[in-house]
Amino acid sequence: MQLEIKKHIEDIRKAAELIQVFATGKSLTDYRADALLKSGIERQFEIIGEAMGRLNREAPKIAAGISEYKRIIAFRNLLIHCYDVVEDVVVWDVVCIGIPKLLQEAEQLLARP
């Protein structure tokens, strides 16, 4: 695997891990009430989506190894371009349900030779 491709996957892994760290011990209520928490989590989602988009352009077969990769890219675009209509509950659901799976898949891709 090319170094640049590994970098994109590592960026995805690291951002997903940071989301988990930020969200540990927190709830949807905390997310809604804490502008710093909300901003930090959304920034990491933006990084994930951007890195996923680059990975998809440069190595689409590898990007396809991450389930929902197209939805991840679309979610990034939504956060950036339609920030005013993004529902907190949707973001929090992705934090709780999507991020653990994404982190696992990124780690599996990085473990490949």
The first five atom37 places (N, CA, C, CB, O) and aatype in JSON, in Angstrom:
{
  "aatype": [12, 5, 10, 6, 9, 11, 11, 8, 9, 6, 3, 9, 1, 11, 0, 0, 6, 10, 9, 5, 19, 13, 0, 16, 7, 11, 15, 10, 16, 3, 18, 1, 0, 3, 0, 10, 10, 11, 15, 7, 9, 6, 1, 5, 13, 6, 9, 9, 7, 6, 0, 12, 7, 1, 10, 2, 1, 6, 0, 14, 11, 9, 0, 0, 7, 9, 15, 6, 18, 11, 1, 9, 9, 0, 13, 1, 2, 10, 10, 9, 8, 4, 18, 3, 19, 19, 6, 3, 19, 19, 19, 17, 3, 19, 19, 4, 9, 7, 9, 14, 11, 10, 10, 5, 6, 0, 6, 5, 10, 10, 0, 1, 14],
  "atom_mask": [
    [1, 1, 1, 1, 1],
    [1, 1, 1, 1, 1],
    [1, 1, 1, 1, 1],
    [1, 1, 1, 1, 1],
    [1, 1, 1, 1, 1],
    [1, 1, 1, 1, 1],
    [1, 1, 1, 1, 1],
    [1, 1, 1, 1, 1],
    [1, 1, 1, 1, 1],
    [1, 1, 1, 1, 1],
    [1, 1, 1, 1, 1],
    [1, 1, 1, 1, 1],
    [1, 1, 1, 1, 1],
    [1, 1, 1, 1, 1],
    [1, 1, 1, 1, 1],
    [1, 1, 1, 1, 1],
    [1, 1, 1, 1, 1],
    [1, 1, 1, 1, 1],
    [1, 1, 1, 1, 1],
    [1, 1, 1, 1, 1],
    [1, 1, 1, 1, 1],
    [1, 1, 1, 1, 1],
    [1, 1, 1, 1, 1],
    [1, 1, 1, 1, 1],
    [1, 1, 1, 0, 1],
    [1, 1, 1, 1, 1],
    [1, 1, 1, 1, 1],
    [1, 1, 1, 1, 1],
    [1, 1, 1, 1, 1],
    [1, 1, 1, 1, 1],
    [1, 1, 1, 1, 1],
    [1, 1, 1, 1, 1],
    [1, 1, 1, 1, 1],
    [1, 1, 1, 1, 1],
    [1, 1, 1, 1, 1],
    [1, 1, 1, 1, 1],
    [1, 1, 1, 1, 1],
    [1, 1, 1, 1, 1],
    [1, 1, 1, 1, 1],
    [1, 1, 1, 0, 1],
    [1, 1, 1, 1, 1],
    [1, 1, 1, 1, 1],
    [1, 1, 1, 1, 1],
    [1, 1, 1, 1, 1],
    [1, 1, 1, 1, 1],
    [1, 1, 1, 1, 1],
    [1, 1, 1, 1, 1],
    [1, 1, 1, 1, 1],
    [1, 1, 1, 0, 1],
    [1, 1, 1, 1, 1],
    [1, 1, 1, 1, 1],
    [1, 1, 1, 1, 1],
    [1, 1, 1, 0, 1],
    [1, 1, 1, 1, 1],
    [1, 1, 1, 1, 1],
    [1, 1, 1, 1, 1],
    [1, 1, 1, 1, 1],
    [1, 1, 1, 1, 1],
    [1, 1, 1, 1, 1],
    [1, 1, 1, 1, 1],
    [1, 1, 1, 1, 1],
    [1, 1, 1, 1, 1],
    [1, 1, 1, 1, 1],
    [1, 1, 1, 1, 1],
    [1, 1, 1, 0, 1],
    [1, 1, 1, 1, 1],
    [1, 1, 1, 1, 1],
    [1, 1, 1, 1, 1],
    [1, 1, 1, 1, 1],
    [1, 1, 1, 1, 1],
    [1, 1, 1, 1, 1],
    [1, 1, 1, 1, 1],
    [1, 1, 1, 1, 1],
    [1, 1, 1, 1, 1],
    [1, 1, 1, 1, 1],
    [1, 1, 1, 1, 1],
    [1, 1, 1, 1, 1],
    [1, 1, 1, 1, 1],
    [1, 1, 1, 1, 1],
    [1, 1, 1, 1, 1],
    [1, 1, 1, 1, 1],
    [1, 1, 1, 1, 1],
    [1, 1, 1, 1, 1],
    [1, 1, 1, 1, 1],
    [1, 1, 1, 1, 1],
    [1, 1, 1, 1, 1],
    [1, 1, 1, 1, 1],
    [1, 1, 1, 1, 1],
    [1, 1, 1, 1, 1],
    [1, 1, 1, 1, 1],
    [1, 1, 1, 1, 1],
    [1, 1, 1, 1, 1],
    [1, 1, 1, 1, 1],
    [1, 1, 1, 1, 1],
    [1, 1, 1, 1, 1],
    [1, 1, 1, 1, 1],
    [1, 1, 1, 1, 1],
    [1, 1, 1, 0, 1],
    [1, 1, 1, 1, 1],
    [1, 1, 1, 1, 1],
    [1, 1, 1, 1, 1],
    [1, 1, 1, 1, 1],
    [1, 1, 1, 1, 1],
    [1, 1, 1, 1, 1],
    [1, 1, 1, 1, 1],
    [1, 1, 1, 1, 1],
    [1, 1, 1, 1, 1],
    [1, 1, 1, 1, 1],
    [1, 1, 1, 1, 1],
    [1, 1, 1, 1, 1],
    [1, 1, 1, 1, 1],
    [1, 1, 1, 1, 1],
    [1, 1, 1, 1, 1]
  ],
  "atom_positions": [
    [[0.84, -1.17, 0.0], [0.0, 0.0, 0.0], [0.9, 1.24, 0.0], [-0.96, -0.01, 1.22], [1.87, 1.32, 0.76]],
    [[0.56, 2.2, -0.84], [1.35, 3.42, -0.94], [1.27, 4.24, 0.34], [0.88, 4.26, -2.13], [0.28, 4.2, 1.06]],
    [[2.33, 4.98, 0.61], [2.42, 5.78, 1.83], [1.28, 6.79, 1.93], [3.77, 6.5, 1.89], [0.69, 6.95, 3.0]],
    [[0.95, 7.47, 0.85], [-0.11, 8.48, 0.87], [-1.47, 7.85, 1.18], [-0.18, 9.22, -0.49], [-2.3, 8.44, 1.88]],
    [[-1.7, 6.66, 0.67], [-2.95, 5.94, 0.95], [-3.01, 5.59, 2.45], [-3.06, 4.65, 0.07], [-4.04, 5.76, 3.09]],
    [[-1.9, 5.1, 2.99], [-1.85, 4.78, 4.41], [-2.08, 6.03, 5.27], [-0.5, 4.14, 4.77], [-2.72, 5.96, 6.32]],
    [[-1.56, 7.16, 4.8], [-1.74, 8.41, 5.54], [-3.22, 8.78, 5.63], [-0.95, 9.56, 4.88], [-3.7, 9.18, 6.68]],
    [[-3.95, 8.63, 4.52], [-5.38, 8.94, 4.55], [-6.11, 8.02, 5.53], [-5.99, 8.8, 3.13], [-6.96, 8.47, 6.3]],
    [[-5.77, 6.75, 5.5], [-6.42, 5.8, 6.42], [-6.05, 6.13, 7.87], [-6.02, 4.34, 6.07], [-6.9, 6.06, 8.76]],
    [[-4.81, 6.47, 8.11], [-4.38, 6.84, 9.46], [-5.09, 8.11, 9.92], [-2.85, 7.04, 9.51], [-5.46, 8.22, 11.09]],
    [[-5.29, 9.07, 9.03], [-6.04, 10.28, 9.39], [-7.47, 9.93, 9.8], [-6.05, 11.28, 8.21], [-8.01, 10.49, 10.75]],
    [[-8.08, 9.0, 9.08], [-9.43, 8.53, 9.41], [-9.41, 7.85, 10.77], [-9.96, 7.56, 8.32], [-10.26, 8.14, 11.62]],
    [[-8.46, 6.97, 10.99], [-8.35, 6.24, 12.25], [-8.15, 7.19, 13.42], [-7.2, 5.23, 12.19], [-8.82, 7.08, 14.45]],
    [[-7.23, 8.11, 13.26], [-6.91, 9.05, 14.34], [-8.11, 9.94, 14.68], [-5.71, 9.91, 13.96], [-8.4, 10.17, 15.85]],
    [[-8.8, 10.45, 13.66], [-9.97, 11.3, 13.91], [-11.1, 10.52, 14.57], [-10.47, 11.92, 12.58], [-11.78, 11.04, 15.46]],
    [[-11.29, 9.27, 14.16], [-12.32, 8.43, 14.78], [-11.96, 8.17, 16.25], [-12.47, 7.09, 14.02], [-12.83, 8.2, 17.12]],
    [[-10.71, 7.92, 16.5], [-10.26, 7.7, 17.87], [-10.47, 8.96, 18.72], [-8.78, 7.28, 17.89], [-10.9, 8.86, 19.87]],
    [[-10.17, 10.12, 18.17], [-10.38, 11.37, 18.91], [-11.86, 11.59, 19.22], [-9.83, 12.55, 18.11], [-12.2, 12.05, 20.31]],
    [[-12.73, 11.26, 18.27], [-14.17, 11.38, 18.53], [-14.55, 10.51, 19.73], [-14.99, 10.98, 17.29], [-15.29, 10.94, 20.6]],
    [[-14.03, 9.29, 19.76], [-14.33, 8.41, 20.89], [-13.8, 9.01, 22.2], [-13.71, 7.03, 20.66], [-14.49, 8.95, 23.22]],
    [[-12.62, 9.56, 22.17], [-12.05, 10.17, 23.38], [-12.92, 11.35, 23.83], [-10.58, 10.65, 23.12], [-13.26, 11.46, 25.0]],
    [[-13.27, 12.21, 22.89], [-14.09, 13.38, 23.22], [-15.45, 12.97, 23.8], [-14.31, 14.25, 21.98], [-15.96, 13.62, 24.71]],
    [[-16.02, 11.89, 23.28], [-17.38, 11.49, 23.65], [-17.44, 10.59, 24.88], [-18.02, 10.78, 22.5], [-18.53, 10.36, 25.42]],
    [[-16.31, 10.1, 25.34], [-16.3, 9.2, 26.5], [-16.92, 9.89, 27.71], [-14.86, 8.74, 26.82], [-16.52, 10.99, 28.1]],
    [[-17.91, 9.22, 28.28], [-18.58, 9.75, 29.47], [-19.57, 10.87, 29.18], [0.0, 0.0, 0.0], [-20.11, 11.47, 30.1]],
    [[-19.8, 11.14, 27.92], [-20.7, 12.23, 27.52], [-22.01, 11.65, 26.99], [-20.04, 13.13, 26.45], [-22.1, 10.47, 26.66]],
    [[-23.01, 12.51, 26.92], [-24.32, 12.13, 26.41], [-24.74, 13.12, 25.33], [-25.37, 12.09, 27.56], [-24.07, 14.12, 25.08]],
    [[-25.85, 12.83, 24.7], [-26.42, 13.77, 23.72], [-26.68, 15.12, 24.38], [-27.72, 13.2, 23.12], [-26.46, 16.16, 23.76]],
    [[-27.15, 15.12, 25.6], [-27.39, 16.37, 26.32], [-26.09, 17.16, 26.49], [-28.03, 16.08, 27.71], [-26.07, 18.37, 26.29]],
    [[-25.02, 16.47, 26.84], [-23.71, 17.13, 26.95], [-23.28, 17.7, 25.62], [-22.64, 16.13, 27.47], [-22.81, 18.84, 25.54]],
    [[-23.45, 16.92, 24.57], [-23.07, 17.36, 23.22], [-23.83, 18.64, 22.85], [-23.36, 16.24, 22.18], [-23.23, 19.59, 22.33]],
    [[-25.11, 18.66, 23.11], [-25.93, 19.83, 22.77], [-25.53, 21.06, 23.58], [-27.41, 19.53, 22.99], [-25.61, 22.19, 23.09]],
    [[-25.11, 20.86, 24.82], [-24.84, 21.97, 25.73], [-23.41, 22.5, 25.65], [-25.12, 21.55, 27.12], [-23.14, 23.61, 26.12]],
    [[-22.5, 21.74, 25.08], [-21.08, 22.1, 25.11], [-20.58, 22.43, 23.71], [-20.24, 20.94, 25.71], [-20.33, 21.54, 22.9]],
    [[-20.45, 23.72, 23.44], [-20.04, 24.17, 22.1], [-18.66, 23.65, 21.72], [-20.05, 25.71, 22.03], [-18.4, 23.33, 20.56]],
    [[-17.78, 23.56, 22.7], [-16.43, 23.05, 22.42], [-16.46, 21.57, 22.06], [-15.52, 23.27, 23.62], [-15.79, 21.16, 21.11]],
    [[-17.22, 20.78, 22.79], [-17.37, 19.36, 22.48], [-17.98, 19.19, 21.09], [-18.26, 18.66, 23.55], [-17.48, 18.39, 20.29]],
    [[-19.02, 19.92, 20.82], [-19.7, 19.84, 19.53], [-18.76, 20.21, 18.39], [-20.94, 20.75, 19.52], [-18.68, 19.52, 17.38]],
    [[-18.05, 21.31, 18.56], [-17.11, 21.75, 17.53], [-15.98, 20.75, 17.31], [-16.52, 23.11, 17.91], [-15.59, 20.49, 16.18]],
    [[-15.47, 20.19, 18.4], [-14.38, 19.22, 18.29], [-14.81, 17.96, 17.56], [0.0, 0.0, 0.0], [-14.09, 17.46, 16.7]],
    [[-15.98, 17.45, 17.9], [-16.47, 16.25, 17.25], [-16.76, 16.52, 15.78], [-17.73, 15.73, 17.95], [-16.38, 15.72, 14.92]],
    [[-17.41, 17.62, 15.48], [-17.73, 17.93, 14.09], [-16.47, 18.14, 13.27], [-18.62, 19.18, 14.0], [-16.42, 17.75, 12.1]],
    [[-15.44, 18.75, 13.85], [-14.17, 18.94, 13.13], [-13.56, 17.59, 12.76], [-13.18, 19.76, 13.97], [-13.05, 17.42, 11.66]],
    [[-13.6, 16.64, 13.68], [-13.03, 15.32, 13.39], [-13.84, 14.61, 12.31], [-12.99, 14.47, 14.67], [-13.27, 13.89, 11.49]],
    [[-15.16, 14.8, 12.3], [-15.97, 14.24, 11.21], [-15.59, 14.86, 9.87], [-17.47, 14.45, 11.48], [-15.57, 14.18, 8.85]],
    [[-15.28, 16.15, 9.87], [-14.85, 16.81, 8.64], [-13.54, 16.2, 8.14], [-14.69, 18.33, 8.87], [-13.38, 15.96, 6.94]],
    [[-12.62, 15.96, 9.04], [-11.34, 15.34, 8.68], [-11.56, 13.95, 8.13], [-10.39, 15.29, 9.9], [-10.98, 13.58, 7.11]],
    [[-12.41, 13.17, 8.79], [-12.71, 11.82, 8.31], [-13.27, 11.88, 6.9], [-13.7, 11.11, 9.26], [-12.82, 11.15, 6.02]],
    [[-14.25, 12.73, 6.67], [-14.88, 12.82, 5.35], [-13.92, 13.29, 4.27], [0.0, 0.0, 0.0], [-13.96, 12.78, 3.15]],
    [[-13.07, 14.24, 4.59], [-12.1, 14.73, 3.62], [-11.07, 13.65, 3.28], [-11.39, 15.99, 4.14], [-10.75, 13.43, 2.12]],
    [[-10.56, 12.98, 4.31], [-9.59, 11.9, 4.08], [-10.23, 10.76, 3.3], [-9.03, 11.38, 5.42], [-9.59, 10.16, 2.44]],
    [[-11.49, 10.47, 3.59], [-12.21, 9.41, 2.87], [-12.39, 9.8, 1.4], [-13.57, 9.14, 3.52], [-12.24, 8.96, 0.52]],
    [[-12.72, 11.06, 1.15], [-12.86, 11.52, -0.23], [-11.56, 11.39, -1.0], [0.0, 0.0, 0.0], [-11.55, 10.96, -2.15]],
    [[-10.47, 11.77, -0.37], [-9.16, 11.64, -1.02], [-8.82, 10.17, -1.26], [-8.05, 12.3, -0.16], [-8.34, 9.81, -2.33]],
    [[-9.07, 9.35, -0.26], [-8.83, 7.91, -0.41], [-9.65, 7.35, -1.57], [-9.16, 7.15, 0.9], [-9.14, 6.56, -2.36]],
    [[-10.88, 7.74, -1.66], [-11.75, 7.26, -2.73], [-11.26, 7.69, -4.11], [-13.18, 7.75, -2.51], [-11.36, 6.93, -5.08]],
    [[-10.75, 8.9, -4.21], [-10.23, 9.38, -5.51], [-8.94, 8.66, -5.9], [-9.98, 10.89, -5.46], [-8.73, 8.34, -7.07]],
    [[-8.08, 8.4, -4.9], [-6.76, 7.84, -5.17], [-6.73, 6.31, -5.18], [-5.79, 8.34, -4.15], [-5.91, 5.71, -5.88]],
    [[-7.61, 5.7, -4.41], [-7.62, 4.23, -4.31], [-9.04, 3.75, -4.03], [-6.64, 3.74, -3.18], [-9.34, 3.31, -2.92]],
    [[-9.91, 3.83, -5.02], [-11.32, 3.5, -4.79], [-11.55, 2.07, -4.29], [-12.09, 3.69, -6.07], [-12.49, 1.84, -3.53]],
    [[-10.73, 1.13, -4.7], [-10.91, -0.25, -4.22], [-10.61, -0.35, -2.72], [-10.01, -1.21, -5.0], [-11.26, -1.12, -2.01]],
    [[-9.64, 0.4, -2.26], [-9.33, 0.39, -0.82], [-10.42, 1.13, -0.05], [-7.94, 1.04, -0.56], [-10.84, 0.68, 1.01]],
    [[-10.88, 2.26, -0.58], [-11.97, 3.0, 0.07], [-13.21, 2.13, 0.23], [-12.32, 4.27, -0.74], [-13.92, 2.22, 1.23]],
    [[-13.46, 1.29, -0.75], [-14.62, 0.4, -0.69], [-14.5, -0.62, 0.44], [-14.79, -0.32, -2.03], [-15.48, -1.29, 0.78]],
    [[-13.32, -0.74, 1.02], [-13.12, -1.62, 2.17], [-13.7, -1.04, 3.45], [0.0, 0.0, 0.0], [-13.74, -1.71, 4.48]],
    [[-14.16, 0.19, 3.37], [-14.81, 0.82, 4.52], [-16.29, 0.92, 4.21], [-14.19, 2.24, 4.83], [-16.7, 1.59, 3.26]],
    [[-17.1, 0.24, 5.02], [-18.54, 0.25, 4.77], [-19.05, 1.68, 4.91], [-19.29, -0.7, 5.75], [-18.56, 2.46, 5.73]],
    [[-20.02, 2.0, 4.11], [-20.65, 3.32, 4.17], [-19.7, 4.45, 3.75], [-21.17, 3.59, 5.57], [-19.94, 5.6, 4.12]],
    [[-18.65, 4.16, 3.0], [-17.69, 5.2, 2.68], [-18.31, 6.36, 1.91], [-16.55, 4.62, 1.88], [-17.92, 7.51, 2.09]],
    [[-19.27, 6.07, 1.05], [-19.94, 7.15, 0.32], [-20.78, 8.02, 1.26], [-20.82, 6.58, -0.79], [-20.84, 9.24, 1.09]],
    [[-21.42, 7.4, 2.23], [-22.21, 8.15, 3.2], [-21.31, 8.98, 4.11], [-23.08, 7.21, 4.03], [-21.7, 10.06, 4.56]],
    [[-20.11, 8.48, 4.39], [-19.16, 9.23, 5.21], [-18.75, 10.51, 4.5], [-17.92, 8.37, 5.53], [-18.69, 11.58, 5.11]],
    [[-18.48, 10.41, 3.22], [-18.13, 11.58, 2.42], [-19.3, 12.56, 2.38], [-17.72, 11.17, 0.99], [-19.11, 13.77, 2.53]],
    [[-20.49, 12.04, 2.17], [-21.69, 12.88, 2.11], [-21.94, 13.57, 3.46], [-22.93, 12.04, 1.71], [-22.38, 14.72, 3.5]],
    [[-21.66, 12.87, 4.56], [-21.85, 13.45, 5.88], [-20.91, 14.63, 6.09], [-21.62, 12.39, 6.97], [-21.31, 15.65, 6.65]],
    [[-19.7, 14.51, 5.64], [-18.74, 15.62, 5.71], [-19.27, 16.81, 4.95], [-17.36, 15.19, 5.16], [-19.21, 17.94, 5.44]],
    [[-19.78, 16.57, 3.74], [-20.3, 17.66, 2.93], [-21.5, 18.33, 3.61], [-20.7, 17.16, 1.55], [-21.65, 19.55, 3.55]],
    [[-22.32, 17.54, 4.23], [-23.47, 18.06, 4.95], [-23.02, 18.95, 6.11], [-24.35, 16.91, 5.47], [-23.55, 20.05, 6.3]],
    [[-22.05, 18.49, 6.88], [-21.55, 19.27, 8.01], [-20.96, 20.61, 7.56], [-20.51, 18.48, 8.78], [-21.11, 21.62, 8.25]],
    [[-20.3, 20.6, 6.44], [-19.64, 21.82, 5.97], [-20.6, 22.76, 5.25], [-18.48, 21.47, 5.05], [-20.6, 23.97, 5.5]],
    [[-21.42, 22.22, 4.37], [-22.24, 23.07, 3.51], [-23.66, 23.28, 4.02], [-22.31, 22.48, 2.15], [-24.31, 24.25, 3.64]],
    [[-24.14, 22.4, 4.86], [-25.53, 22.5, 5.36], [-25.54, 22.43, 6.88], [-26.41, 21.38, 4.77], [-26.43, 21.84, 7.48]],
    [[-24.54, 23.05, 7.5], [-24.37, 22.99, 8.94], [-25.61, 23.41, 9.72], [-23.21, 23.84, 9.35], [-25.83, 22.97, 10.84]],
    [[-26.41, 24.26, 9.12], [-27.57, 24.8, 9.83], [-28.76, 23.85, 9.89], [-27.99, 26.08, 9.19], [-29.73, 24.12, 10.6]],
    [[-28.7, 22.76, 9.16], [-29.81, 21.8, 9.18], [-29.42, 20.45, 9.78], [-30.34, 21.6, 7.77], [-30.24, 19.54, 9.86]],
    [[-28.17, 20.33, 10.19], [-27.71, 19.07, 10.77], [-28.31, 18.93, 12.18], [-26.14, 19.02, 10.83], [-28.21, 19.83, 13.01]],
    [[-28.94, 17.8, 12.41], [-29.57, 17.56, 13.71], [-28.56, 16.91, 14.66], [-30.82, 16.66, 13.55], [-27.85, 15.97, 14.3]],
    [[-28.53, 17.43, 15.87], [-27.6, 16.92, 16.87], [-27.77, 15.43, 17.12], [-27.78, 17.67, 18.17], [-26.79, 14.7, 17.29]],
    [[-29.0, 14.97, 17.13], [-29.26, 13.55, 17.39], [-28.65, 12.67, 16.3], [-30.77, 13.3, 17.49], [-28.21, 11.56, 16.59]],
    [[-28.63, 13.14, 15.08], [-28.03, 12.38, 13.97], [-26.52, 12.28, 14.19], [-28.34, 13.05, 12.6], [-25.94, 11.2, 14.06]],
    [[-25.89, 13.4, 14.5], [-24.45, 13.39, 14.74], [-24.12, 12.45, 15.91], [-23.92, 14.82, 15.04], [-23.19, 11.65, 15.82]],
    [[-24.88, 12.55, 16.97], [-24.6, 11.72, 18.15], [-24.8, 10.24, 17.86], [-25.49, 12.14, 19.31], [-24.05, 9.41, 18.37]],
    [[-25.79, 9.92, 17.05], [-25.98, 8.52, 16.65], [-24.76, 7.99, 15.89], [-27.24, 8.37, 15.79], [-24.34, 6.85, 16.1]],
    [[-24.21, 8.82, 15.03], [-23.01, 8.4, 14.28], [-21.84, 8.23, 15.25], [-22.66, 9.44, 13.18], [-21.05, 7.31, 15.1]],
    [[-21.74, 9.12, 16.22], [-20.68, 8.99, 17.23], [-20.8, 7.63, 17.93], [-20.77, 10.14, 18.27], [-19.8, 6.92, 18.1]],
    [[-22.0, 7.29, 18.34], [-22.2, 6.08, 19.16], [-22.21, 4.79, 18.35], [-23.5, 6.2, 19.91], [-21.76, 3.75, 18.84]],
    [[-22.72, 4.84, 17.14], [-22.9, 3.62, 16.35], [-21.87, 3.49, 15.22], [-24.31, 3.59, 15.76], [-21.3, 2.42, 15.03]],
    [[-21.64, 4.56, 14.5], [-20.78, 4.5, 13.32], [-19.29, 4.54, 13.61], [0.0, 0.0, 0.0], [-18.51, 3.85, 12.95]],
    [[-18.89, 5.33, 14.58], [-17.46, 5.51, 14.84], [-16.76, 4.23, 15.3], [-17.27, 6.59, 15.88], [-15.66, 3.95, 14.82]],
    [[-17.33, 3.43, 16.2], [-16.62, 2.2, 16.57], [-16.37, 1.28, 15.37], [-17.43, 1.44, 17.62], [-15.3, 0.68, 15.25]],
    [[-17.35, 1.17, 14.49], [-17.19, 0.32, 13.3], [-16.14, 0.91, 12.36], [-18.53, 0.16, 12.57], [-15.31, 0.18, 11.83]],
    [[-16.18, 2.22, 12.15], [-15.21, 2.87, 11.27], [-13.8, 2.69, 11.82], [-15.53, 4.37, 11.12], [-12.87, 2.4, 11.06]],
    [[-13.64, 2.86, 13.1], [-12.32, 2.7, 13.71], [-11.8, 1.29, 13.5], [-12.38, 3.02, 15.21], [-10.63, 1.09, 13.17]],
    [[-12.65, 0.32, 13.69], [-12.25, -1.08, 13.48], [-11.85, -1.32, 12.02], [-13.4, -2.03, 13.88], [-10.83, -1.96, 11.76]],
    [[-12.62, -0.82, 11.09], [-12.32, -1.04, 9.67], [-11.04, -0.33, 9.26], [-13.48, -0.55, 8.8], [-10.26, -0.88, 8.48]],
    [[-10.81, 0.86, 9.77], [-9.56, 1.58, 9.45], [-8.36, 0.83, 9.99], [-9.59, 3.02, 10.03], [-7.34, 0.71, 9.31]],
    [[-8.47, 0.33, 11.2], [-7.37, -0.45, 11.78], [-7.09, -1.71, 10.99], [-7.7, -0.82, 13.23], [-5.93, -2.09, 10.81]],
    [[-8.14, -2.37, 10.5], [-7.96, -3.56, 9.67], [-7.25, -3.22, 8.37], [-9.31, -4.22, 9.38], [-6.38, -3.97, 7.93]],
    [[-7.61, -2.11, 7.75], [-6.94, -1.7, 6.5], [-5.47, -1.37, 6.76], [-7.66, -0.48, 5.87], [-4.6, -1.71, 5.95]],
    [[-5.19, -0.73, 7.86], [-3.8, -0.39, 8.18], [-2.96, -1.62, 8.49], [-3.76, 0.57, 9.36], [-1.74, -1.59, 8.32]],
    [[-3.59, -2.68, 8.94], [-2.86, -3.91, 9.28], [-2.49, -4.72, 8.02], [-3.71, -4.77, 10.22], [-1.68, -5.64, 8.09]],
    [[-3.07, -4.36, 6.9], [-2.73, -5.07, 5.66], [-1.33, -4.71, 5.2], [-3.74, -4.74, 4.55], [-0.86, -3.59, 5.42]],
    [[-0.65, -5.67, 4.56], [0.7, -5.37, 4.06], [0.68, -4.42, 2.87], [1.42, -6.66, 3.66], [1.73, -4.07, 2.33]]
  ]
}
